[in-house]
Amino acid sequence: MSDTQDRERLDRLGHLIDAMKARLEAKHHLFHPDQALSADDIERRYEMLRAEVADEIADAEAHGRCVGALERSIREWFDALDAGT
């Protein structure tokens, strides 16, 4: 590999790390038990939980499992418990 290719790969990796750091900081703010949340924060927190559940369901369905409304609801409840709510 050339130096240019190595640099481009490192730059992409750096951007991924920065994005993950920002995501973790936002998640810490939204899910810290002592944090007083605004309505916008609560909405963002809900959307993050909803996206996590959607990813879990998509993964289960990709492996041939059918996920019904009851299981979806239980998964959402479990994720809310895991988040400390």
Buried (B, 14 or more C-beta within 10 A) or exposed (E): EEEEEEEEEEEEEEEEEEEEEEEEEBBEEBBEEEEEBEEEBEEBBBEBBEEBBEEBBEEBEEEEEEBEEEBBEEBBEEBBEEBEE
